[in-house]
Amino acid sequence: MALMLLLAQSAVMASRAASAADLAALAAADALRGITQGVPCSVAANVAARHGAKISRCIEGGGDTVEVRTELLHRSMFGAATGHARAGPPP
């Protein structure tokens, strides 16, 4: 039973890390395109922090895209949950 709870907790944390990465990448892409104000990677860091994560990598790519990797601030027994997302303008 304890193992099942740990695995469920890990799945929830992985989902939270992915959500933080998605939201941070979208916010950074909006800043990069000038839709919102701010430096893209700083905007991404602020959004990730509001969701309990930190940015481990933020790269502004070609075509107004941004790639973000996040890591949750709270760790489980299995380590830190990470997320990865890329965002940019619609095709």
Rosetta blueprint (number, residue, H / E / L):
1 M L
2 A H
3 L H
4 M H
5 L H
6 L H
7 L H
8 A H
9 Q H
10 S H
11 A H
12 V H
13 M H
14 A H
15 S H
16 R H
17 A H
18 A H
19 S H
20 A H
21 A H
22 D H
23 L H
24 A H
25 A H
26 L H
27 A H
28 A H
29 A H
30 D H
31 A H
32 L H
33 R H
34 G L
35 I L
36 T L
37 Q L
38 G L
39 V L
40 P H
41 C H
42 S H
43 V H
44 A H
45 A H
46 N H
47 V H
48 A H
49 A H
50 R H
51 H L
52 G L
53 A E
54 K E
55 I E
56 S E
57 R E
58 C E
59 I E
60 E E
61 G E
62 G L
63 G L
64 D L
65 T E
66 V E
67 E E
68 V E
69 R E
70 T E
71 E E
72 L E
73 L L
74 H L
75 R L
76 S E
77 M L
78 F L
79 G E
80 A L
81 A L
82 T E
83 G E
84 H E
85 A E
86 R E
87 A E
88 G L
89 P L
90 P L
91 P L
